[in-house]
């Protein structure tokens, strides 16, 4: 009998797992702010970590965005999110050792020790999955392994992101980082007196030049070319003078 129940459980779990895979990971509610963004189960690529918390009935960003990993939350009312720097994906930052897409939460496990689906607002109960698993669990373990099966709730995650204004914060952080790179590249090229570096800067930022540095780089290129031409002319005159002096001695 236990064998039959076990086979039924395996078949049921396989079916439910396959059905879960059909769910799209596109974050449709976030499309107007970040076209093409998807919901991932863990951080992908380079980006920013933030902590959000519900304060006075509204979700707010209380830490970040930071390019340094944030893995601990101050209390159970907080959630940790990662946003890809190019706004390609967003994901909760759950404990890497635990399940991030589906989980079975049981009273016998001290869930509060970890930040994962069983302790996150970003979870919803899979009714059919829970019932099927608990039927077999009660038959085989006298309900010791019974509990609640949950999955990552994409709608809740998007609601929190929208309410907290997280994507706008990340966009501002990304803009600041891009501006720092833009400024440092200009400073390096300008100090180097390297025409090629200055031309690369002009080419890269010609269409995105918030501080009008391309104009300064272009003027510097012209001055350097004039200096090179003047030096070349001076060398030509000097060589000609040397040649004339040599011919005069002969």
Secondary structure, DSSP 4 states (H G I P E B T S, - for coil): -HHHHHHHHHHHHHHHHHHHHTS--B-GGGTTTSTT-EEESS--SSEEEEEEEEETTEEEEEEEEESS-----SSTTEEEEEEETTSSEEEE---TTS-SSEEEEETTS-GGGS-SGGG-TTEEE-HHHHHHHHHHHHHHHTTTT-EEEEEE-HHHHHHHHHHHTHHHHHHHHHHHHHHHHHHHHHHHHHHHT-HHHHHHHHHHHTT--TT-HHHHHHHHHHHHHHHHHHHHHHHHHHHHHHHHHHHHH-
